[in-house]
Amino acid sequence: MISDHGLTPIGSHGGKTEDETYTFVAYFQKDAEFPEEINKKKKNKVIPQTSTCAILSVLGGVNFPFSNIGFWVPELVVFDPEATEFEKTFETLKIFIKNELQIYNYLQKYLAGGDISHEEFENEIKQYLEDIKQRFNDVIILIKDNIDSFKQPKSITPSSDLSLTLSSFVDSYTKTGSKKIDHIKDLLAPEWNTDYITSAIAIGILILCIFLYSSLP
């Protein structure tokens, strides 16, 4: 359950107060429980609204939409209770990779469209795309070098070098990847707002023309 915005005590919305810009997300899955460490947390986790699409894609078991620019939230996924820690970590990493590769494809198309007016923004996005490629290649190399171990995941202990390396990749996606895409979104916000304003002006002119045309004798 989720709402697109909050409300003030008197029921208004559309402003910049926390009551209006913050809302809730509640998730329930039949015959499943969140990990105990998540249930014990007393402080609510703040989730960017742009992550909603990514979260619903993971929970629904469907692909990330092409134009999604949000990162999913690992705490909202309930794994098979019989899965080992290594299997959970690997599954988490695979979802992160799919999420970031989808964002990679979207930003590549966006750059190719020539819609970015500031060269420094374009350079930052290009660097972010290179970072994505590097993280992806590092994971592929790790899997190739340990292919036999990945075929028998239940035999891998949490303290093994492979398990620790995999966990470090997940930490990289959680801390670095999500923060970077948030930064990219902040850079592009003025560009997107300009697009919305231009569209609104065009629609307004169109409506005015229709009105004037209908007023002609």
Steps between C-alpha positions, in 0.01 A plus 500: 500500500634840409384856450636750248516782758417592856251745650503782751276472809232699313519278191693716255797389291732622225734697724853433625433408863593155631132417552443553128822363349531189718262207476498135601563161344371184665580151373348165594584160358295193588685222685819706522673713758762770475837417655493545878763777489268703273197448724698619802591834340297771668594780261316508170710481186459793261466381141525736199173507307695425182584158651133397506508367144814295562362359826171393339690341209704283738203407720290421194774296333494709181769687306590856590323745264729662244476855641527406868762710684456358850690242704315215667514448881651164609323509839165458325584161350427176683727215393445126514537405870721207398741720304849542642649843569715464190195422283315802640799724437542372144129546426518854638800573278323367190202729561732798546675416172170475309386828657818688413529358147144617433595850622814475283294427188259784575773760559683389185185561294446830680854614415458389138191719472709814555254640755765609752591866474792507747824328400608443862176308565564287194857424612382395847243265352761350268728439799212336688439271202868402503471422872204272430695314231797458735285361784327261262830378353643447850205275590532302175871442565424387858243248376729366225789457743277313749257326269525164681416659834200682354367166378493377863393812694382316812855384567633856528535630854427867591860545612657378175694743281247457219206578728674807643588625151140456388380693805738784417345524152154526655625772735639686199162493326313596817723790602659623177258407223182632663667825610642556153168456321341740751770753406436444129126556556579829677712608202227416251212649698537850346515341153183300561321798656583702188347224286182510710478881473553487123229235466261699718556814288445304178177349634385844616563650156315209337197549725504875431510438123208258523303752707571784256415281200169391656418867569528596135165577331 
